[in-house]
Amino acid sequence: MKILFVDDEPRILEGIERMLFHLTDEWDIICTESGEAALEILDNESCQVLVTDMRMPGMDGAALLQEVCVHHPDVIRIILSGHAELESALRVVPVAHQFLTKPCAAETLVETVVRSCRLHKTLKNRELRKLIGKLKNLPSVPRIYSELGTALMDPAMDAQGVAQIISQDPAMCAKVLQLVNSSFFTRAAHISDISQAVVLLGFQMIKNLVLSVEIFHLSANTPKLPEEFHIEELQRHALSTALIAKDMFSGRLQVDDAFMGAMLHDIGKLILASEAPWELDNALKLATEETLPVFVAEQRLMGVSHAEIGAYLLGMWGLPYPIVEAVANHHNPMQYSQCTTFGIPEAVHLANDLVNGAEIDSGYLEDFGVTQKLAAWRKQAEDLCLTRGENLL
Amino acid sequence: MIVTNFSTEKILTRRLDRATKRIEILEKMIETTSRDLFLANQQTIQEKEYIESLLESMGVSLIVVSHDGIIRQVNAETIRLLGYPAEQLLGKQFAELLGDNRFEELITDVAFSQYEWAYTAHDGRKIPVLLSGTPVRNKAGKVWATSCIAVDITQRKRAEGQFKVMIETSADAIMTLAPPDWSFTSGNPATVVMFRSRDERHFISFGPAQLSPEYQPDGQVSAIKSQEMIKLALRKGSHFFEWTHRRLDGQIFPATVLLARFEFAGEMQLLATVHDISERRYTEDQLMRLSKAVEYANESIVITDPQGVIQYVNPAFEKLTGYTLREAINQNPRILKSGVQSAEFYANLWQTIKNGHVWSGRISNRAKNGTAFIEDVTISPIVDDNGVITNFVAVKKDITKQIALETRALQSQKLESIGQLAAGIAHEINTPIQFVGDNTVFLQRAFSSLIPVLETGRQLLDGSKQDGKIAPKAVLAAEIAYKKAKIGFLAKQIPRAVEQSLEGIERVAHIVSAMKEFSHPSQGMMQSIDLNHAIETTLTVARNEWKYVADMETDFDQTLPAMMCLRDEFNQVILNIIVNAAHAISDNTNAGKDGKGVIRVVTRCDGRWAEVRISDSGTGIPEEVQQRVFDPFFTTKKVGLGTGQGLAIARSVVVDKHAGTIDIDSAVGEGATFIIRLPIHGVENTAKGSVM
């Protein structure tokens, strides 16, 4: 595998080279000090991963990534920047798959590359491509979500402005308010105003809610849903998983990603339900007959499961890799041998199991050092199950 | 004709009769006169002399006029008064003296008195006289002449005329009031004007009540109060009081009134003199306002005599200093002396004001309770018409809080720029930390991959020591370990990894210490600093701000001596200018995408001045912007990118706190140079510098 590192500080490049020297058998490392040179290298060599600094004289990281996004879309794009404050701004523009800040631990860098490659491989899966090719109208980026994304690029954007965008669609407004006032979000005061909801939940969370509402809305309107498919049930499950997953983190960006990843982890099911209802129906029947997990039945029938399909769509929409990865791998997370950090995919996987009441692999938890928190998470999941009766759609 | 003849005859007859009668009378007269004279001759001679001398000695003029209008006798006073020789007067027609024939009215059988008349003197002058006449009888008791006594009233007339003019031309309204109802009986022209009446008659037609508002300012009814005033005046003889009048056009005005009692034609009357004091009241109000202004002024105001002895302080002064007016009076302002200013400072101050000039400056003072405060003071001498200084007035503004605010503004701008720098500094630090970390991970791995080499090497060594024989197994193990360890790579890379790590650590240490040095507050204390070093530190801290857009060239004059500066504030100035330079270059180079520009920092020692020139190859500053760049809150940057405080603070620090200068040399498209000049021997002994 070829990885290209770009940084205007040669000592950084030398340091990375030395740090990765033990991987030289697997990784072919190329270094260069400018964006212009990097583009030239990409034109001539087939690199799988690009890791670049942000602020550089001449062409900066953002410009380089934009170029790569257009001309080498298959290259995994990772930012390694000393300017941590740029991350939130850059996440809005989906030019980078992953974002790392300096100083970055050696293993984090390696792990991020490994995870990204694995996901990349999943998404490039021949069976998946074949199935996707068959689906006629894959939904495009939901409109309000994408409008919010553009609006939030403006640092001067305020809650009023965000509320205004959401208010364009009264149905959306009502859904968002219904969600925030549901017992999933335990709040003392009733929120009756969308801008109030924006202030209370924050821009990112509102944006996530909007996306999930829009996605569920797309599928809910499909007339040919399979018999055994309950969209309302699916949404309740997604929300419960999201609320547990987000509480597994404390950093703002991680909380948002965990919520989003969990909220959308079954999005592939929605696509199947609306675009390939017959295949989904068969898989559901097979699962019931042989008491298999649905995703196993799907894999047996189609070669891929809803997880990969969902991840593919989100990847296309430009969602951050941690979310896409969480969706893709929510049935088969990374093993500790491959990664040491308890990331978003691990959290979504665990939250999904907790909400489903599935057996939890305690050894797995131990590896990641989160065993002592299990009890609290389990309790939360049980509490959420009690809200089943509530209508969300 | 017959008729005529007849009548002529008749007339003639009558005339004859009359003449005959006259002759008879004359005969009798002559008879009696001659008899009288004859009889009296001896007896009356003494009496006649007595009367004559009496007449001569009279201080008044006496003229005896017979009833035919002929002057028969005059006395000496008459001659003196009229300037005629006695012989010309006697036998003269009295009418000539009087100037007309009206004497017939006077010369009758009846006495008259006190007629105002005028005699015509010999030289033609009219002499006003008060004339009294007594009929003169002859022995038969028949009136044949009148003796006229005339008193010269020229003086009185003149005085009267003057009084009249005085009253006519008086600016005060003068009027008379008469009982029983004390209505006006006369008024001078000023009265007419003052009350806006048409003329005197028009004026008199109004009563006093109509010329006053219903109520006086004290709330009393004017009609009642005016009666009281009149009573008082009648009782005391005169009464002076303030009164509010109303003109006929309705305008109300304040006045003073003098009511004086006088007797006329046997009854008490009143003379009123009304003085319109609206002008005076206006001036008084004006003065009152001025004194209130002084009293309520936020600034302390101190008035001293030419010797500097306090004569007045206002309440603001009392409040600020804790000294009351009573305590401050007769003191010298040195009671506030804090000891911060030197003796020369005060000497200079006194010299300035004693020479009649205004002194202004900043003084650090101390209140009664010891609290220090800083004032902006302006002291002005007050001179009289002869140019002699009579007083000094000091107006002093307490700027202690303002200085605190300015300090805070500076501090917040500093924090803001540090905040801005922090991200850049983090990057500057994160970069070396990244490669130091990577190198250390490498060294760790390198070391662990070298351990088997050492281990197998030791076994080889042990084997060769024991029996001199080396087991082939051990050799193989050593060989494998050696190969695996990639010794060649390690041998080349380890020294470099160590070297670069040390360099990285050095870089971090350098940035951290520069940061500390840059931001450590000087507490407003002047310190001896090396200007070159201070600039270098600032350039290090700000490196991330300029390094992407510009190359830095420095040319420091090593002969520049250490000088007294407010270190942190000086650093701030350099930082603000460097950041601006970087922004200007960024604008000029498409944020560095079109290649880097140059920032050049030069220091020079120029006699008594240290000069710092900071040039950039940026966009340059248009002429009209140059004039405003040092204004607070002026900015040409986009909203959110600049507060407009940077250069204003730079100016304040350089000019106000270091007594230096800051200038721009720039033209659009040719970059800009900021030139800062600071006095090498520190701030001169100025008022401003001494309190900072």
Contacts between the chains, C-beta under 8 A, distances in Angstrom:
chain1	res1	chain2	res2	distance
A	9	B	431	5.3
A	9	B	435	7.4
A	11	B	431	7.9
A	11	B	432	7.5
A	11	B	435	4.5
A	11	B	500	5.2
A	11	B	503	7.6
A	11	B	504	6.8
A	12	B	431	6.3
A	12	B	434	5.6
A	12	B	435	4.9
A	12	B	438	7.6
A	14	B	435	6.9
A	14	B	496	7.3
A	14	B	500	6.7
A	15	B	434	6.7
A	15	B	435	3.3
A	15	B	436	7.5
A	15	B	437	7.5
A	15	B	438	3.2
A	15	B	439	5.1
A	15	B	442	7.3
A	15	B	497	7.7
A	15	B	500	7.1
A	16	B	435	7.8
A	16	B	438	5.6
A	18	B	438	6.4
A	18	B	439	6.1
A	18	B	442	3.7
A	18	B	493	5.6
A	18	B	497	5.7
A	19	B	438	4.0
A	19	B	439	7.5
A	19	B	441	4.8
A	19	B	442	5.1
A	21	B	442	6.6
A	21	B	445	7.5
A	21	B	486	7.6
A	21	B	489	6.8
A	21	B	493	7.6
A	22	B	445	5.6
A	22	B	449	7.7
A	55	B	427	7.1
A	55	B	548	6.0
A	56	B	548	7.4
A	57	B	547	7.8
A	57	B	548	5.1
A	57	B	549	7.7
A	57	B	592	5.2
A	57	B	596	6.4
A	58	B	592	6.6
A	58	B	593	6.0
A	58	B	595	7.7
A	59	B	593	6.8
A	60	B	593	7.9
A	63	B	593	7.9
A	82	B	426	6.6
A	82	B	427	3.6
A	82	B	428	7.8
A	82	B	430	3.9
A	82	B	431	5.6
A	82	B	434	7.5
A	83	B	423	6.2
A	83	B	426	7.7
A	83	B	427	5.6
A	84	B	426	7.3
A	85	B	423	5.7
A	101	B	430	7.6
A	102	B	427	7.6
A	102	B	430	4.0
A	102	B	431	6.4
A	102	B	433	7.2
A	102	B	434	4.4
A	103	B	430	5.4
A	103	B	433	4.2
A	103	B	434	4.6
A	103	B	437	5.3
A	104	B	434	6.7
A	105	B	437	7.2
A	106	B	437	7.2
A	106	B	438	6.4
A	106	B	441	4.4
A	155	B	640	7.7
A	156	B	640	7.6
